[in-house]
Amino acid sequence: MERRALGRTGISVSTLCFGTMSFGGEADVAASSRLYAACREAGIDFFDCAATYNGGRSEEILGRLISAERDAITLTTKCGYGTTGAKHGQADREGIIGSVEASLRRLGTDRIDLLFLHRHDPSTHLDETLRTLDDMVTSGKVLHLGVSNWAAWQVARALGRAEAEGWARFEALQPMYNLVKRQAEVELLPMALAEGMAVTPYSPLGGGLLTGKYVSRGDGRLTQNARYAERYAPDRMHQTAADLAELAGREGLHPATLAVAWVNAHPAVTAPILGARSVEQLRPSLDAATLSLPDELMAEVTALSETPPPATDRLEEASPDRAPD
């Protein structure tokens, strides 16, 4: 598997990352072990986790799986997903330190290669968050920092404060990004390119929508999980999924392979995060590592969904042949 630089960190990683949200939940210990082995066999050395996944079980299982080859693995986890007003879990000093210490214990490691803030915490002053994260880096418990589910303006503000104070800065973004969820293209992905930040997008298959199984009314996360069902409810998304399945069939590809390869082809993307509960489910996504999309096919796939308008809403600026102001 090819490798890419993880932003400005000096680390290189596989062009696919595996997300372990299923470990200890939809995938038991045996299934998790098989998934990990399949990833390693395919060349993946980049694994994503979070303190909240299955009550910490995901971290415990992942920690045991990587223990024999810890130095060969780039490991991420997340903190800061607690509810507003909770004593722990938000991005305040006590919450961050407590979460990092607990994650280190569950993972059985002395450092987290890349720590993400799981979401923005409006109840905590940004400087408290950034100073605490800098302390985690200075202590060596965390090597690099990132954010997930932040708006571009929030990231830009944090980058400015970190630079002004000499604190460790955010080196990576983890936004939702797939063929039917393209908001990241407006500001987050251009900002990442401009700032030299890594991007590890999650849900490249749209919660399973883009695998093609729902075209034939299959059963899965979108029928069993109310949050995902609402997230991918619009008819236009389901039409895109049906069109993608048709296009993939014409090209002799699995829709999941084409969907992941499309995300991976964006110049700002470092490694899409794959998810699966079984090796059989994972295989088509792994195949994306060796699929290079010709420009014509890339354009066809892109045209299956609506391109979001530019940040300024000056729609004419999206046209390559626009006249200058």
Phi and psi in degrees as GROMACS dihedral restraints (atoms count N, CA, C in turn):
[ dihedral_restraints ]
;  ai    aj    ak    al  type     phi  dphi    fc
    3     4     5     6     1   -65.8    20    10
    4     5     6     7     1   165.0    20    10
    6     7     8     9     1  -126.6    20    10
    7     8     9    10     1   154.9    20    10
    9    10    11    12     1  -136.2    20    10
   10    11    12    13     1   154.3    20    10
   12    13    14    15     1   -69.9    20    10
   13    14    15    16     1   137.0    20    10
   15    16    17    18     1   -87.2    20    10
   16    17    18    19     1    77.0    20    10
   18    19    20    21     1    60.2    20    10
   19    20    21    22     1  -133.0    20    10
   21    22    23    24     1  -100.4    20    10
   22    23    24    25     1    14.7    20    10
   24    25    26    27     1   -74.9    20    10
   25    26    27    28     1   -20.1    20    10
   27    28    29    30     1    88.0    20    10
   28    29    30    31     1    -3.6    20    10
   30    31    32    33     1   -92.6    20    10
   31    32    33    34     1   140.8    20    10
   33    34    35    36     1  -112.0    20    10
   34    35    36    37     1   143.8    20    10
   36    37    38    39     1  -134.6    20    10
   37    38    39    40     1   163.8    20    10
   39    40    41    42     1   -63.0    20    10
   40    41    42    43     1   154.6    20    10
   42    43    44    45     1   -78.3    20    10
   43    44    45    46     1     0.2    20    10
   45    46    47    48     1  -128.2    20    10
   46    47    48    49     1   144.8    20    10
   48    49    50    51     1  -118.7    20    10
   49    50    51    52     1   147.5    20    10
   51    52    53    54     1  -108.3    20    10
   52    53    54    55     1   127.4    20    10
   54    55    56    57     1   -93.6    20    10
   55    56    57    58     1   130.1    20    10
   57    58    59    60     1   -99.8    20    10
   58    59    60    61     1    27.1    20    10
   60    61    62    63     1   -61.0    20    10
   61    62    63    64     1   -24.9    20    10
   63    64    65    66     1   -78.8    20    10
   64    65    66    67     1   -20.2    20    10
   66    67    68    69     1   -61.5    20    10
   67    68    69    70     1   125.7    20    10
   69    70    71    72     1    81.5    20    10
   70    71    72    73     1     1.6    20    10
   72    73    74    75     1  -126.3    20    10
   73    74    75    76     1   -99.4    20    10
   75    76    77    78     1   -65.3    20    10
   76    77    78    79     1   -24.7    20    10
   78    79    80    81     1  -114.4    20    10
   79    80    81    82     1   119.1    20    10
   81    82    83    84     1   -74.7    20    10
   82    83    84    85     1  -173.9    20    10
   84    85    86    87     1   -60.2    20    10
   85    86    87    88     1   -43.2    20    10
   87    88    89    90     1   -65.9    20    10
   88    89    90    91     1   -45.1    20    10
   90    91    92    93     1   -65.4    20    10
   91    92    93    94     1   -38.1    20    10
   93    94    95    96     1   -62.0    20    10
   94    95    96    97     1   -41.2    20    10
   96    97    98    99     1   -62.8    20    10
   97    98    99   100     1   -40.7    20    10
   99   100   101   102     1   -66.6    20    10
  100   101   102   103     1   -40.2    20    10
  102   103   104   105     1   -63.2    20    10
  103   104   105   106     1   -44.5    20    10
  105   106   107   108     1   -61.1    20    10
  106   107   108   109     1   -44.9    20    10
  108   109   110   111     1   -62.6    20    10
  109   110   111   112     1   -40.0    20    10
  111   112   113   114     1   -65.1    20    10
  112   113   114   115     1   -39.1    20    10
  114   115   116   117     1   -64.1    20    10
  115   116   117   118     1   -45.6    20    10
  117   118   119   120     1   -65.5    20    10
  118   119   120   121     1   -38.4    20    10
  120   121   122   123     1   -63.4    20    10
  121   122   123   124     1   -34.4    20    10
  123   124   125   126     1   -78.6    20    10
  124   125   126   127     1   -11.6    20    10
  126   127   128   129     1   104.6    20    10
  127   128   129   130     1     6.2    20    10
  129   130   131   132     1   -76.1    20    10
  130   131   132   133     1   128.3    20    10
  132   133   134   135     1  -126.7    20    10
  133   134   135   136     1    19.1    20    10
  135   136   137   138     1  -125.8    20    10
  136   137   138   139     1   114.4    20    10
  138   139   140   141     1  -127.0    20    10
  139   140   141   142     1   134.1    20    10
  141   142   143   144     1  -111.8    20    10
  142   143   144   145     1   139.7    20    10
  144   145   146   147     1  -145.7    20    10
  145   146   147   148     1  -176.3    20    10
  147   148   149   150     1  -158.7    20    10
  148   149   150   151     1   150.0    20    10
  150   151   152   153     1   -60.7    20    10
  151   152   153   154     1   -30.0    20    10
  153   154   155   156     1   -84.7    20    10
  154   155   156   157     1   -12.2    20    10
  156   157   158   159     1   -66.1    20    10
  157   158   159   160     1   115.6    20    10
  159   160   161   162     1    52.0    20    10
  160   161   162   163     1    42.8    20    10
  162   163   164   165     1    63.1    20    10
  163   164   165   166     1    27.4    20    10
  165   166   167   168     1    95.5    20    10
  166   167   168   169     1    -9.8    20    10
  168   169   170   171     1   -64.2    20    10
  169   170   171   172     1   -34.9    20    10
  171   172   173   174     1   -60.9    20    10
  172   173   174   175     1   -43.7    20    10
  174   175   176   177     1   -64.2    20    10
  175   176   177   178     1   -41.7    20    10
  177   178   179   180     1   -61.6    20    10
  178   179   180   181     1   -45.3    20    10
  180   181   182   183     1   -68.3    20    10
  181   182   183   184     1   -45.2    20    10
  183   184   185   186     1   -61.7    20    10
  184   185   186   187     1   -40.5    20    10
  186   187   188   189     1   -59.1    20    10
  187   188   189   190     1   -42.2    20    10
  189   190   191   192     1   -68.2    20    10
  190   191   192   193     1   -37.6    20    10
  192   193   194   195     1   -67.8    20    10
  193   194   195   196     1   -34.2    20    10
  195   196   197   198     1   -91.5    20    10
  196   197   198   199     1    -5.6    20    10
  198   199   200   201     1   -58.6    20    10
  199   200   201   202     1   -35.4    20    10
  201   202   203   204     1   -78.2    20    10
  202   203   204   205     1   -11.3    20    10
  204   205   206   207     1  -142.6    20    10
  205   206   207   208     1    37.9    20    10
  207   208   209   210     1   -52.2    20    10
  208   209   210   211     1   -42.7    20    10
  210   211   212   213     1   -70.4    20    10
  211   212   213   214     1   -14.3    20    10
  213   214   215   216     1   -90.3    20    10
  214   215   216   217     1    -5.5    20    10
  216   217   218   219     1  -111.7    20    10
  217   218   219   220     1   136.8    20    10
  219   220   221   222     1   -96.2    20    10
  220   221   222   223     1   118.5    20    10
  222   223   224   225     1  -113.9    20    10
  223   224   225   226     1   129.9    20    10
  225   226   227   228     1  -120.7    20    10
  226   227   228   229     1   152.7    20    10
  228   229   230   231     1  -147.9    20    10
  229   230   231   232     1   178.6    20    10
  231   232   233   234     1  -134.3    20    10
  232   233   234   235     1   155.3    20    10
  234   235   236   237     1  -136.9    20    10
  235   236   237   238     1   170.7    20    10
  237   238   239   240     1    84.3    20    10
  238   239   240   241     1    41.2    20    10
  240   241   242   243     1  -113.5    20    10
  241   242   243   244     1    12.6    20    10
  243   244   245   246     1   -68.2    20    10
  244   245   246   247     1   164.8    20    10
  246   247   248   249     1   -75.9    20    10
  247   248   249   250     1   152.2    20    10
  249   250   251   252     1   -57.1    20    10
  250   251   252   253     1   131.2    20    10
  252   253   254   255     1    93.2    20    10
  253   254   255   256     1    -9.6    20    10
  255   256   257   258     1   -70.3    20    10
  256   257   258   259     1   147.7    20    10
  258   259   260   261     1   -69.2    20    10
  259   260   261   262     1   -36.2    20    10
  261   262   263   264     1  -120.2    20    10
  262   263   264   265     1   157.1    20    10
  264   265   266   267     1   104.4    20    10
  265   266   267   268     1   -25.1    20    10
  267   268   269   270     1   -83.2    20    10
  268   269   270   271     1  -178.2    20    10
  270   271   272   273     1   -92.0    20    10
  271   272   273   274     1    34.6    20    10
  273   274   275   276     1   -89.2    20    10
  274   275   276   277     1   174.7    20    10
  276   277   278   279     1   -61.3    20    10
  277   278   279   280     1   -48.9    20    10
  279   280   281   282     1   -63.1    20    10
  280   281   282   283     1   -41.2    20    10
  282   283   284   285     1   -65.6    20    10
  283   284   285   286     1   -43.9    20    10
  285   286   287   288     1   -66.1    20    10
  286   287   288   289     1   -50.0    20    10
  288   289   290   291     1   -61.2    20    10
  289   290   291   292     1   -45.7    20    10
  291   292   293   294     1   -61.9    20    10
  292   293   294   295     1   -40.3    20    10
  294   295   296   297     1   -68.1    20    10
  295   296   297   298     1   -43.5    20    10
  297   298   299   300     1   -63.0    20    10
  298   299   300   301     1   -45.7    20    10
  300   301   302   303     1   -61.7    20    10
  301   302   303   304     1   -42.0    20    10
  303   304   305   306     1   -67.5    20    10
  304   305   306   307     1   -39.0    20    10
  306   307   308   309     1   -64.4    20    10
  307   308   309   310     1   -41.9    20    10
  309   310   311   312     1   -59.8    20    10
  310   311   312   313     1   -40.3    20    10
  312   313   314   315     1   -66.0    20    10
  313   314   315   316     1   -46.8    20    10
  315   316   317   318     1   -66.4    20    10
  316   317   318   319     1   -37.6    20    10
  318   319   320   321     1   -78.8    20    10
  319   320   321   322     1   -15.2    20    10
  321   322   323   324     1    64.3    20    10
  322   323   324   325     1    39.4    20    10
  324   325   326   327     1  -135.0    20    10
  325   326   327   328     1   165.2    20    10
  327   328   329   330     1   -98.0    20    10
  328   329   330   331     1    -4.2    20    10
  330   331   332   333     1  -157.4    20    10
  331   332   333   334     1   152.1    20    10
  333   334   335   336     1  -105.4    20    10
  334   335   336   337     1   122.2    20    10
  336   337   338   339     1   -66.1    20    10
  337   338   339   340     1   -38.9    20    10
  339   340   341   342     1  -145.3    20    10
  340   341   342   343     1   114.3    20    10
  342   343   344   345     1  -102.9    20    10
  343   344   345   346     1   123.1    20    10
  345   346   347   348     1  -100.4    20    10
  346   347   348   349     1   140.8    20    10
  348   349   350   351     1   -78.3    20    10
  349   350   351   352     1   124.8    20    10
  351   352   353   354     1   -67.8    20    10
  352   353   354   355     1   -35.4    20    10
  354   355   356   357     1  -158.7    20    10
  355   356   357   358     1   167.3    20    10
  357   358   359   360     1   -72.8    20    10
  358   359   360   361     1   141.1    20    10
  360   361   362   363     1  -116.5    20    10
  361   362   363   364     1    96.8    20    10
  363   364   365   366     1   -71.1    20    10
  364   365   366   367     1   -12.4    20    10
  366   367   368   369     1   -85.9    20    10
  367   368   369   370     1    -8.5    20    10
  369   370   371   372     1  -115.4    20    10
  370   371   372   373     1   134.8    20    10
  372   373   374   375     1   -62.0    20    10
  373   374   375   376     1   135.6    20    10
  375   376   377   378     1   -55.4    20    10
  376   377   378   379     1   -39.9    20    10
  378   379   380   381     1   -63.1    20    10
  379   380   381   382     1   -35.5    20    10
  381   382   383   384     1   -63.8    20    10
  382   383   384   385     1   -43.3    20    10
  384   385   386   387     1   -61.8    20    10
  385   386   387   388     1   -50.4    20    10
  387   388   389   390     1   -66.4    20    10
  388   389   390   391     1   -39.8    20    10
  390   391   392   393     1   -65.0    20    10
  391   392   393   394     1   -40.5    20    10
  393   394   395   396     1   -66.1    20    10
  394   395   396   397     1   -42.7    20    10
  396   397   398   399     1   -62.7    20    10
  397   398   399   400     1   -38.6    20    10
  399   400   401   402     1   -62.9    20    10
  400   401   402   403     1   -38.5    20    10
  402   403   404   405     1   -63.0    20    10
  403   404   405   406     1   -37.4    20    10
  405   406   407   408     1   -64.2    20    10
  406   407   408   409     1   -38.5    20    10
  408   409   410   411     1   -70.5    20    10
  409   410   411   412     1   -45.0    20    10
  411   412   413   414     1   -59.4    20    10
  412   413   414   415     1   -35.9    20    10
  414   415   416   417     1   -73.4    20    10
  415   416   417   418     1   -16.1    20    10
  417   418   419   420     1    86.4    20    10
  418   419   420   421     1    -1.4    20    10
  420   421   422   423     1   -73.4    20    10
  421   422   423   424     1   -26.4    20    10
  423   424   425   426     1  -128.5    20    10
  424   425   426   427     1   134.2    20    10
  426   427   428   429     1   -91.5    20    10
  427   428   429   430     1   -41.0    20    10
  429   430   431   432     1  -144.7    20    10
  430   431   432   433     1   161.3    20    10
  432   433   434   435     1  -121.8    20    10
  433   434   435   436     1   151.0    20    10
  435   436   437   438     1  -152.2    20    10
  436   437   438   439     1   175.3    20    10
  438   439   440   441     1  -135.0    20    10
  439   440   441   442     1   147.4    20    10
  441   442   443   444     1  -123.1    20    10
  442   443   444   445     1   140.9    20    10
  444   445   446   447     1    64.5    20    10
  445   446   447   448     1    29.5    20    10
  447   448   449   450     1   -99.7    20    10
  448   449   450   451     1   148.8    20    10
  450   451   452   453     1   -76.7    20    10
  451   452   453   454     1   158.3    20    10
  453   454   455   456     1   -61.3    20    10
  454   455   456   457     1   -38.5    20    10
  456   457   458   459     1   -65.7    20    10
  457   458   459   460     1   -33.6    20    10
  459   460   461   462     1   -68.6    20    10
  460   461   462   463     1   -40.8    20    10
  462   463   464   465     1   -65.0    20    10
  463   464   465   466     1   -46.2    20    10
  465   466   467   468     1   -60.6    20    10
  466   467   468   469     1   -40.6    20    10
  468   469   470   471     1   -62.7    20    10
  469   470   471   472     1   -42.8    20    10
  471   472   473   474     1   -66.2    20    10
  472   473   474   475     1   -39.3    20    10
  474   475   476   477     1   -61.5    20    10
  475   476   477   478     1   -40.9    20    10
  477   478   479   480     1   -65.0    20    10
  478   479   480   481     1   -43.4    20    10
  480   481   482   483     1   -66.4    20    10
  481   482   483   484     1   -41.2    20    10
  483   484   485   486     1   -63.4    20    10
  484   485   486   487     1   -41.4    20    10
  486   487   488   489     1   -66.0    20    10
  487   488   489   490     1   -41.5    20    10
  489   490   491   492     1   -64.6    20    10
  490   491   492   493     1   -35.6    20    10
  492   493   494   495     1   -98.4    20    10
  493   494   495   496     1    -6.8    20    10
  495   496   497   498     1    76.4    20    10
  496   497   498   499     1    24.0    20    10
  498   499   500   501     1   -88.6    20    10
  499   500   501   502     1   159.9    20    10
  501   502   503   504     1   -59.3    20    10
  502   503   504   505     1   136.2    20    10
  504   505   506   507     1  -101.5    20    10
  505   506   507   508     1   165.9    20    10
  507   508   509   510     1   -72.0    20    10
  508   509   510   511     1   128.1    20    10
  510   511   512   513     1  -109.1    20    10
  511   512   513   514     1    -5.4    20    10
  513   514   515   516     1  -148.7    20    10
  514   515   516   517     1   150.8    20    10
  516   517   518   519     1  -119.0    20    10
  517   518   519   520     1   146.3    20    10
  519   520   521   522     1  -132.2    20    10
  520   521   522   523     1    82.7    20    10
  522   523   524   525     1   -94.6    20    10
  523   524   525   526     1   162.2    20    10
  525   526   527   528     1   -72.1    20    10
  526   527   528   529     1   133.7    20    10
  528   529   530   531     1  -159.1    20    10
  529   530   531   532     1   123.0    20    10
  531   532   533   534     1  -160.3    20    10
  532   533   534   535     1  -177.7    20    10
  534   535   536   537     1   -63.3    20    10
  535   536   537   538     1   -25.3    20    10
  537   538   539   540     1  -106.8    20    10
  538   539   540   541     1    -1.7    20    10
  540   541   542   543     1  -129.1    20    10
  541   542   543   544     1    88.0    20    10
  543   544   545   546     1  -113.2    20    10
  544   545   546   547     1    16.2    20    10
  546   547   548   549     1   -59.5    20    10
  547   548   549   550     1   -29.2    20    10
  549   550   551   552     1   -60.8    20    10
  550   551   552   553     1   -22.7    20    10
  552   553   554   555     1   -67.7    20    10
  553   554   555   556     1   -22.0    20    10
  555   556   557   558     1   -72.4    20    10
  556   557   558   559     1   -51.2    20    10
  558   559   560   561     1  -131.3    20    10
  559   560   561   562     1   -38.8    20    10
  561   562   563   564     1   -62.7    20    10
  562   563   564   565     1   -49.7    20    10
  564   565   566   567     1   -68.8    20    10
  565   566   567   568     1   -42.6    20    10
  567   568   569   570     1   -61.1    20    10
  568   569   570   571     1   -37.5    20    10
  570   571   572   573     1   -64.0    20    10
  571   572   573   574     1   -41.0    20    10
  573   574   575   576     1   -61.4    20    10
  574   575   576   577     1   -43.0    20    10
  576   577   578   579     1   -62.5    20    10
  577   578   579   580     1   -43.9    20    10
  579   580   581   582     1   -67.1    20    10
  580   581   582   583     1   -33.5    20    10
  582   583   584   585     1   -98.5    20    10
  583   584   585   586     1     0.4    20    10
  585   586   587   588     1    67.8    20    10
  586   587   588   589     1    34.2    20    10
  588   589   590   591     1   -95.5    20    10
  589   590   591   592     1   145.6    20    10
  591   592   593   594     1   -74.3    20    10
  592   593   594   595     1   153.5    20    10
  594   595   596   597     1  -132.8    20    10
  595   596   597   598     1   121.0    20    10
  597   598   599   600     1  -121.3    20    10
  598   599   600   601     1    82.8    20    10
  600   601   602   603     1   -70.9    20    10
  601   602   603   604     1   142.6    20    10
  603   604   605   606     1  -103.2    20    10
  604   605   606   607     1   165.2    20    10
  606   607   608   609     1    58.1    20    10
  607   608   609   610     1    47.0    20    10
  609   610   611   612     1   -63.7    20    10
  610   611   612   613     1   -17.8    20    10
  612   613   614   615     1  -102.1    20    10
  613   614   615   616     1    10.6    20    10
  615   616   617   618     1    57.6    20    10
  616   617   618   619     1    48.9    20    10
  618   619   620   621     1    63.8    20    10
  619   620   621   622     1    21.3    20    10
  621   622   623   624     1    99.3    20    10
  622   623   624   625     1   -11.7    20    10
  624   625   626   627     1   -56.4    20    10
  625   626   627   628     1   -39.7    20    10
  627   628   629   630     1   -87.1    20    10
  628   629   630   631     1     9.1    20    10
  630   631   632   633     1   -82.1    20    10
  631   632   633   634     1   -14.0    20    10
  633   634   635   636     1    92.7    20    10
  634   635   636   637     1   -11.2    20    10
  636   637   638   639     1   -71.0    20    10
  637   638   639   640     1   -25.0    20    10
  639   640   641   642     1   -81.4    20    10
  640   641   642   643     1   -13.6    20    10
  642   643   644   645     1   -62.3    20    10
  643   644   645   646     1   -36.1    20    10
  645   646   647   648     1  -100.8    20    10
  646   647   648   649     1    25.6    20    10
  648   649   650   651     1    60.4    20    10
  649   650   651   652     1    41.0    20    10
  651   652   653   654     1   -72.2    20    10
  652   653   654   655     1   166.5    20    10
  654   655   656   657     1  -102.3    20    10
  655   656   657   658     1   144.9    20    10
  657   658   659   660     1   173.8    20    10
  658   659   660   661     1  -157.1    20    10
  660   661   662   663     1   -58.3    20    10
  661   662   663   664     1   -37.4    20    10
  663   664   665   666     1   -71.0    20    10
  664   665   666   667     1   -18.8    20    10
  666   667   668   669     1   -99.9    20    10
  667   668   669   670     1   -15.7    20    10
  669   670   671   672     1  -108.0    20    10
  670   671   672   673     1   -18.8    20    10
  672   673   674   675     1  -119.2    20    10
  673   674   675   676     1   114.3    20    10
  675   676   677   678     1   -61.6    20    10
  676   677   678   679     1   -35.9    20    10
  678   679   680   681     1   -64.5    20    10
  679   680   681   682     1   -45.0    20    10
  681   682   683   684     1   -71.1    20    10
  682   683   684   685     1   -36.1    20    10
  684   685   686   687     1   -61.2    20    10
  685   686   687   688     1   -40.6    20    10
  687   688   689   690     1   -71.0    20    10
  688   689   690   691     1   -39.1    20    10
  690   691   692   693     1   -61.8    20    10
  691   692   693   694     1   -36.2    20    10
  693   694   695   696     1  -116.2    20    10
  694   695   696   697     1    36.8    20    10
  696   697   698   699     1   -77.4    20    10
  697   698   699   700     1   -35.8    20    10
  699   700   701   702     1   -54.7    20    10
  700   701   702   703     1   138.7    20    10
  702   703   704   705     1   -58.9    20    10
  703   704   705   706     1   -34.7    20    10
  705   706   707   708     1   -62.0    20    10
  706   707   708   709     1   -32.9    20    10
  708   709   710   711     1   -68.0    20    10
  709   710   711   712     1   -40.9    20    10
  711   712   713   714     1   -69.3    20    10
  712   713   714   715     1   -32.7    20    10
  714   715   716   717     1   -66.3    20    10
  715   716   717   718     1   -41.1    20    10
  717   718   719   720     1   -60.3    20    10
  718   719   720   721     1   -42.2    20    10
  720   721   722   723     1   -62.3    20    10
  721   722   723   724     1   -41.2    20    10
  723   724   725   726     1   -65.8    20    10
  724   725   726   727     1   -41.7    20    10
  726   727   728   729     1   -66.4    20    10
  727   728   729   730     1   -37.5    20    10
  729   730   731   732     1   -64.7    20    10
  730   731   732   733     1   -42.2    20    10
  732   733   734   735     1   -60.9    20    10
  733   734   735   736     1   -40.4    20    10
  735   736   737   738     1   -65.1    20    10
  736   737   738   739     1   -44.8    20    10
  738   739   740   741     1   -64.5    20    10
  739   740   741   742     1   -42.9    20    10
  741   742   743   744     1   -61.6    20    10
  742   743   744   745     1   -42.2    20    10
  744   745   746   747     1   -61.0    20    10
  745   746   747   748     1   -39.8    20    10
  747   748   749   750     1   -61.9    20    10
  748   749   750   751     1   -34.3    20    10
  750   751   752   753     1   -89.9    20    10
  751   752   753   754     1    -0.4    20    10
  753   754   755   756     1    72.0    20    10
  754   755   756   757     1    31.3    20    10
  756   757   758   759     1  -121.4    20    10
  757   758   759   760     1   157.3    20    10
  759   760   761   762     1   -77.9    20    10
  760   761   762   763     1   139.2    20    10
  762   763   764   765     1   -55.0    20    10
  763   764   765   766     1   -36.8    20    10
  765   766   767   768     1   -64.3    20    10
  766   767   768   769     1   -39.2    20    10
  768   769   770   771     1   -61.4    20    10
  769   770   771   772     1   -45.2    20    10
  771   772   773   774     1   -67.6    20    10
  772   773   774   775     1   -39.8    20    10
  774   775   776   777     1   -64.8    20    10
  775   776   777   778     1   -44.0    20    10
  777   778   779   780     1   -68.8    20    10
  778   779   780   781     1   -41.1    20    10
  780   781   782   783     1   -62.6    20    10
  781   782   783   784     1   -35.1    20    10
  783   784   785   786     1   -63.7    20    10
  784   785   786   787     1   -46.4    20    10
  786   787   788   789     1   -61.6    20    10
  787   788   789   790     1   -44.1    20    10
  789   790   791   792     1   -67.4    20    10
  790   791   792   793     1   -18.8    20    10
  792   793   794   795     1   -81.9    20    10
  793   794   795   796     1   -12.2    20    10
  795   796   797   798     1   -66.5    20    10
  796   797   798   799     1   132.9    20    10
  798   799   800   801     1   -61.7    20    10
  799   800   801   802     1   -19.7    20    10
  801   802   803   804     1   -86.5    20    10
  802   803   804   805     1   -15.8    20    10
  804   805   806   807     1   -82.1    20    10
  805   806   807   808     1   131.6    20    10
  807   808   809   810     1   -89.9    20    10
  808   809   810   811     1   -52.0    20    10
  810   811   812   813     1  -161.8    20    10
  811   812   813   814     1   115.9    20    10
  813   814   815   816     1   -64.5    20    10
  814   815   816   817     1   148.5    20    10
  816   817   818   819     1   -94.1    20    10
  817   818   819   820     1   116.6    20    10
  819   820   821   822     1   -86.3    20    10
  820   821   822   823     1   151.5    20    10
  822   823   824   825     1  -137.6    20    10
  823   824   825   826     1   146.7    20    10
  825   826   827   828     1  -166.3    20    10
  826   827   828   829     1   156.8    20    10
  828   829   830   831     1  -108.1    20    10
  829   830   831   832     1    -4.7    20    10
  831   832   833   834     1  -151.0    20    10
  832   833   834   835     1   158.6    20    10
  834   835   836   837     1   -64.1    20    10
  835   836   837   838     1   -38.2    20    10
  837   838   839   840     1   -59.2    20    10
  838   839   840   841     1   -41.7    20    10
  840   841   842   843     1   -69.0    20    10
  841   842   843   844     1   -30.6    20    10
  843   844   845   846     1   -76.8    20    10
  844   845   846   847     1   -31.7    20    10
  846   847   848   849     1   -50.7    20    10
  847   848   849   850     1   -49.3    20    10
  849   850   851   852     1   -60.3    20    10
  850   851   852   853     1   -34.6    20    10
  852   853   854   855     1   -68.4    20    10
  853   854   855   856     1   -40.0    20    10
  855   856   857   858     1   -60.7    20    10
  856   857   858   859     1   -32.8    20    10
  858   859   860   861     1   -63.7    20    10
  859   860   861   862     1   -19.4    20    10
  861   862   863   864     1   -65.2    20    10
  862   863   864   865     1   -21.3    20    10
  864   865   866   867     1   -61.8    20    10
  865   866   867   868     1   -27.9    20    10
  867   868   869   870     1  -109.0    20    10
  868   869   870   871     1     9.3    20    10
  870   871   872   873     1  -101.1    20    10
  871   872   873   874     1   114.5    20    10
  873   874   875   876     1  -103.4    20    10
  874   875   876   877     1   119.7    20    10
  876   877   878   879     1   -83.0    20    10
  877   878   879   880     1   122.0    20    10
  879   880   881   882     1   -60.6    20    10
  880   881   882   883     1   154.4    20    10
  882   883   884   885     1   -55.1    20    10
  883   884   885   886     1   -41.0    20    10
  885   886   887   888     1   -64.4    20    10
  886   887   888   889     1   -43.4    20    10
  888   889   890   891     1   -68.5    20    10
  889   890   891   892     1   -38.4    20    10
  891   892   893   894     1   -58.6    20    10
  892   893   894   895     1   -43.1    20    10
  894   895   896   897     1   -66.3    20    10
  895   896   897   898     1   -38.1    20    10
  897   898   899   900     1   -63.8    20    10
  898   899   900   901     1   -45.1    20    10
  900   901   902   903     1   -63.9    20    10
  901   902   903   904     1   -46.1    20    10
  903   904   905   906     1   -58.0    20    10
  904   905   906   907     1   -37.7    20    10
  906   907   908   909     1   -70.4    20    10
  907   908   909   910     1    -9.5    20    10
  909   910   911   912     1   -73.2    20    10
  910   911   912   913     1   -16.9    20    10
  912   913   914   915     1  -131.7    20    10
  913   914   915   916     1   164.3    20    10
  915   916   917   918     1   -77.4    20    10
  916   917   918   919     1   129.9    20    10
  918   919   920   921     1   -75.4    20    10
  919   920   921   922     1   128.1    20    10
  921   922   923   924     1   -65.4    20    10
  922   923   924   925     1   148.6    20    10
  924   925   926   927     1   -67.4    20    10
  925   926   927   928     1   158.1    20    10
  927   928   929   930     1   -63.6    20    10
  928   929   930   931     1   160.1    20    10
  930   931   932   933     1   -59.2    20    10
  931   932   933   934     1   -30.0    20    10
  933   934   935   936     1   -88.4    20    10
  934   935   936   937     1    -3.6    20    10
  936   937   938   939     1    63.5    20    10
  937   938   939   940     1    16.6    20    10
  939   940   941   942     1   -86.3    20    10
  940   941   942   943     1    84.3    20    10
  942   943   944   945     1   -59.3    20    10
  943   944   945   946     1   -29.4    20    10
  945   946   947   948     1   -65.4    20    10
  946   947   948   949     1   -21.1    20    10
  948   949   950   951     1   -75.7    20    10
  949   950   951   952     1   -10.7    20    10
  951   952   953   954     1   -79.8    20    10
  952   953   954   955     1   -10.6    20    10
  954   955   956   957     1   -87.5    20    10
  955   956   957   958     1   127.5    20    10
  957   958   959   960     1   -67.5    20    10
  958   959   960   961     1   -18.1    20    10
  960   961   962   963     1  -107.4    20    10
  961   962   963   964     1    22.3    20    10
  963   964   965   966     1   -65.8    20    10
  964   965   966   967     1   150.7    20    10
  966   967   968   969     1   -79.4    20    10
  967   968   969   970     1   148.0    20    10
  969   970   971   972     1   -65.5    20    10
  970   971   972   973     1   154.3    20    10
